[in-house]
Amino acid sequence: MSFPSIHCEDKNPEKNHEDRIIRVAILAEEPLGWGSGKHFFPIILQNYTWMVHKKTYSFNVKYIFDKDIVKGRLNTKEFDVLLVPGGGVGDGQAMMKGFNFSRKVRKWKKNISTFIKNGGGYIGICGGAALITDLKTGDKKPRTFLERQYNKSSLGVSCVSSYYRSIAFPLFYSFQKNHPEKIGAIAYVFSFAPGETVDGVRIHTGGVPLDFQICRDHPIFSDFAKDSERIRWWGGPALIVPENPDREVQILAKYPPQERADDKDIIIHAWNYTGGIRGLFVAFLKALRYIRKENDSLKNVFLYTFYMAGSWKLTDRFIELDYSNKPSITAEVYPNDNEGRILLCTAHPEYMVWWNGHITEMKNTNFTCLGTGLYKWEDIAPLSQNAKDELTHTWWMVRRFVAWAAKVPDDHLPPIQKEEFTEKDKSILLKNIFWDGTLLNQMENI
């Protein structure tokens, strides 16, 4: 996969520049069939070039899969950094890599840990942060199946913990009748219909764009001019830094000081799935018919069954997260001579943001399901042309994260600047921004 270079040149270029190519492995395995934004990262990184004094830097990215990691192809001779996206990659892996009885899982974890211990960098975005860390909950220890899987997925190389007040899967949480709110942040992940701007444009708007508090005492943000920045949040955890860490670790950003339950524009009620096993069976048949109609892959039948299971009831229970002022981005250095760097970000700087708007809850119909949406954003401010400004708003963060993890000197990090947006970028990403009116496009962007 190749993309056009973007150059940021010095006004007085000097001869005899030294070149450094930063080799980035992007984990691309989606073990549950649930999609991700992994394809955003090559567009943001591949062939991006910048110059500082007598040195030219550029990124070269390559997808890597579970089989590659198990075979030892993730190593510091071939790669400088491993980047783990969220969604179907990071969260999917966090669920599946909690099965520690598997020899292959143990070897997979060991090989990633060895990469970091040998000096490689690790960047975890949202679920990629949950994957590498253990999990703390409001009940002090994991109780639901999903909480236990997230906790057991830990690779044992980060001193930071993830935090969810509670988290459980919609449909499959056995106590949802009495405690539907316990699904926690997952309510913001699977459940959004395409949103709408005040001028009638329909866009994919899962999650919430939040104004995170920026801590500017770290090189990544030291020359950033503002005390807060809007980043897309889509169900990620908060982070917990130990009081007495065994290594250098810094908080780079925190969640807003206002708790979610106090913001009327983004607070949501929990829904309760009431369809039971019969509802899942009916959804399975719907999924089969839909796949036949769309000539889609049969491998998606279980994912579509999950999305199409109907019979939902809106409850009076609020989804409360307990995230206010908790860390959302951290940077740490593994405590050995190789000093591998780990950066965890619970938000999604690769995705678009938007301004204004509020979340409304959908009306209950005969076809209310996750696939058609339980919530919807309305009254969003008009977008820039092709949503370029909103989409690329925090791409500079991704580049700085990767450069820092690759041990680029503090004063050589990529610039904070407005983005170029090529026609090729548009053709790849517009289906992830603008809704084309189909259920398929809607489900592809959950």
N, C-alpha and C positions, 0 to 999 in steps of 0.2 A: 504494500500500500504506500503510495507516494503522494506527497502534497507539495504545493509551491512553497519556496522559501520566503521568509519574511526577514528583511535585513534592517538592523538598527545600527547605522554606521557612525563612527566618529567623524567630526568635521575635518580633522587633520589626520587622515589615516597614515600610519607609518609602515615602512617596509619590514619584511622579516617577521610577520605576524606568526605567532604560535597558534596552532589549531588544537582544539579539544572537542571530540565527539562524545556526548553523554549518552550512554547506551541504556535504554529503558526497556525493561520487560513489562508488558501489560498482561496481567492475568486475565484470560478471556473465557475460562470455563464457566458455563452457566448450568450447574448440575441438576437444577429442577426444571429447566426449560423456560423459566421466567427470564424475561429480557433485562437488559441493563443499558447504561449509557457508555459502554466500553468504547464504542466507535467515535465518541467525542474526543477522546484523548489523542489519537493519532492526528486529528485535525488541529488540535491545539498545539501539539508538540513537534510532529514530524517535520524535520528540516528547518524548524525555527532557528534563526541565527542572530546572534548579537555580538558586538565587539566591545571590549574594554581595554584601553591602552594597547598593548602589543599582543593581545590574545583574542582569538575568535572562538566562540562556543556555538555548538549546535546540538540538537537532539536527534537521535535515531531510535525509533521505536520498533518493537516486534511483539506480536502476540505470543503468549506462552500458555500452555495448557497443562492440566494435571499430569498427563503422561510424561511431559517434558520434565516437570519438577521431580517426579518419582525416579526418572532415569538420570537425574543429576545434572540436567542441562541448565539449571539456574545456578550459576557460579560467578565469582568475581572476575574470572578471566574473560567472560563473555558479556557480563552486564554490570552496570554500576548501581542500578536502582530497580526494585520491583514495585510496580504500582498496582494496587488492587482496587478496582472500582466498586461501587456499591450495588444495590439492587440484586439482580439475578446472579451476579458474580460474588460480591462480598457477602451479602446476606445468605444467598444460596449456599455458599461454602461454609459460612458460620453454622448453618443448620446441619449440613452433611458431615462436616469435619468434627462435630461433637460425638460421632460414633468412634470412640477411641479403641474399641475392640478390634477394629480393622487394621491389619498389618500395613496395608497400603496407606491408610490415613496417617498412621504413626510415622511412616517413612516420609510422606509428603510434608508433615509438620517438621520433622527433623531436618530435612533438606532446606526448607525456608529458614529455619532457625540458624542453621550452619552458614547460610548465605549472609545473614545479618552479623553473626559472630565473626565472620571473616572480613567484615568491613563494608558489606553491601548496604545500600539504603532501602528503606521500606516506607511506602506511602499508602496509608489506608484511608479511603474515602468512604464515609458513612458505614456501610456494612463491612468494608475493608478494615475499618477501625475496630468494629465489633469482633471481627474474626480473630485478630491477633491478641485481644485482651480477654481477661476474665470478666465476669459480670457481677455487679452489685445491684441489689434491688431495694425497694422500699420495705420489703419484709426481711431485709438483711441477707437472705440467701435465696437462690433460685427455687421456684416452686412449680411453675408450669413447665410443660415439655419444652416449649420454645426457650424459656429462660435457662433451662438446664443445658440445652444444646449450645446456646450462645456461650455459656460459661465454660463448657468442656472443649469448645473449639480453640481456646487460648493456646498460643504457641510457646508461652513461657519466656518470652524475651523482652516484653515490655513491662515497665513498672507501673504503668497507668492501667486503670480499670474502666470499663464501660459502666454506665448507670442507666437503668430503666426503672421507674417506679414499679411498673409491672408491664409485661408484654405477653401476648398470646395470639394465636392464629384465629381470625374470624372463621366461623363455621365449626372448627374442630375443638374449641375450648369447652370442656365439659361442664364448666360452671357458669357459662355465659347467661343462662336464664336469670340467675340471681345477681350476677356480677358482670354485666356486659362491658362495663367501663374498664375491666382488667385487661382488655386487649391493648390498652395504652396507645403508644405512638403508632402502632400498626394501623390504627384508624385513619391516619393521614397518608398511608401508603397506597392501598389498593382501591380506594373508595371514591375517587373524584371523576365526575363527568367533565367534559371540556368546559372551560370557563369562557366568559364573554366580556369584551371591552365595552366601554360606553358607546363606541361607534359601531358595535355589532360584529366585531371580529371574534371568531371562536378559536381558542388556543388550548393546548394541553397544559393543565395547571395543577398537577398533583403536588401536595405539600404546601409549604408556606415560605415566601421570601421574608427573611428576618433580618433585622438590623443588629448584627453581632457587635459586641464591644471588642475593639481591637487593642491589644497590648503591644505598644510600640517599642519595647525594650529588647526585641529580638531582630536580627538582621533582615528577616523576611518582611517585616513591617516597619523597620526603623525609619525609612524615608517615605512612608505613607502619610499623607497630610491630615487625614481625618481620624477621629476617635472611634468611629463605627463604620461598618460597611455592610451593605445588603448582600446576603448570600442565600441561595435557595436551600431550604431545609425540607427533607422528605422522609421523615420518620427515624432519623438517626438517634443514637443515644446521647447522653451527656457523658463527660469524662470525669474521673476522680484521680487526682494526683496524691500519692502518699505523703504524709507529713514529713517523714524522714527517708527520702529516696536513696537508693544505693548508687545514684548516677546523676549526671547533669540533666535536668528536665525543666522545661519552661512552659508556661501557659501563654499561648499566642492570641487567643480570642475566647470570649465568654458569651454565653447566651444573654439575651436582653434581661435587664433587671426586673421587668414586669412579667409576672407569671402569666402563662397562656390563658388560664381561667379568668383573668381580669381584663382581657382584651376582647370586647364584644365582636370585633370583626373576624376573629379567627378561632374563637371557642366553638367546639362542636359537641353534640350529644352522641352517645353511643347507640348503635343499632344492635338488635338482637336477632340472630338467625333462628327462624322457627320452622324451617322446612324439614328438618330431620333427615333420615336416611332416604325417605321417599323423594324429598326435594333434590338430593344429590343424584338419585337414579334418573329422575326426570331431566336434570341438568346434563347428565351424561348422554342421554338420547339427543337432547338439543345440540350438544357439542358435536356429536357424530353427524347430525344433519347439516350443521353449519359448516363443518370441515368439507363435507361432500359438495355443498353448494359453492363454497369459495375455492374448491380444489386445493385446500390447505393440507399441511402435513398431519398425518395421524398421530405423530408424537405429541401434538398439542392437545390431545383430547382431554387429558386430566387437568391441565391448566385451564382450558376453557370450561370444563365442568365446574371448577372452583369459581370461575368468574360468573358463570350463568346460573348458579344455584339460587333460586328465588325464595320468596317468603321471608321478608325482613320486617321487623317492627322497630320503629323509632322509640327510644326510651327517654326518660327524664334525667338520666345520669350523664354528667359531664365527663369528658376525657381530660384528666388532669395528669400533667407530666412531671412537675416538680423540677424544672430545669433552670429557673431564674438564677442568674449569676454563676452557674456552673460552667466549667471549662468546656469548650467545643473544639478547640484546636490546640494540640500540644506538640512539642518537639523534644526529643530526648536522644542521648548518645549512649550506645551500649557500653557498659563499663569494662572494656578490655583494651589491649593495645591497638586493636584494629579500628575501634571507635565507629562502628556502624551507626548510621543515623536513622531514627524512626520518627516519622511525622504522621500524626493522626488528625483527621478532620471529619467531624460528624455531619457536616453540611455537604452541599454539592456545588463547588465553584465552577464545575463544567457546564451546569445547566443555566437556563435563562432565569431572570428575575422579572418582576413587574412592580408597578406602583399603584397605590390606592386599591379599592375593591374590598369585598367582604365575602365570607363564606355563607352560603345558604344551604339548608338541608332539603333534599329532594322530596317531592310528594310520593307517598307510597302507592305503587301501582301493581298490577298483576305481574309485571316483568321487572320489578325492583330487584336489582342484583349488583354485585360488585362491578360487573362488566359494563353496565349502563351508568353506574355511579350512585352513591348515597349522598354526596355533597357536591356543591358547585360554586366556583368563584364567579361573582358578578360585579359590574361597575368598575372594572379594571381601567386604568388610564390608557389613552390611545398609545399605540406602539410606534416606534421608529420604523423607517422603511425596512421591510423584511425582518423586523424585530432584531436588527443587527446590534443596536446598543444594549438591549436587554439580554440578548444571548451571550455576548462576549464580555459582559460587565465584569466578571471576575476570572476571566481566563488567565490574566497575569498572575493570579495566585497559584494556579496549577503549575505554571512554569517556574515560579520561584520555589515552590515546594520541591519540585524535582531537582532543581539546581542545588538547593541547600542539601538535600539528601545525598546528592552526588559529590558533596564536599567542595563545591565551587566556593572560592573565597568570598567572605561576607560583602566586600565592596565590588564584587564582580557579578552579582545576581542580575537576572534579566530586568529590563526596565518596566516601570509601571506606566502603561501608555494605552491610548485608544487603539482598537483593533482594526485590522483589515479583514474583509469578509469576501472571499472569492466566490465566483459563480459555481465552482465545484463544491465548495463548502455548502452553499445554498442547496444544491441539488441533493446532497446527502442528508442534510439536517432539517429541511423545511417540513418533512413529514413528522418530525418530532416536536414541531412548534405549532403549526396550524392544523386544525382538525379538518379532515376532508369530508366529514359527514357520515362516515361508515363506522359500523361497530368494530370491524377489524382494526382500523387505524386507532380507534379508541383503546382497544384492548392491548395493542402493541405498545402503547405509551403508558401503561399502568406500571 
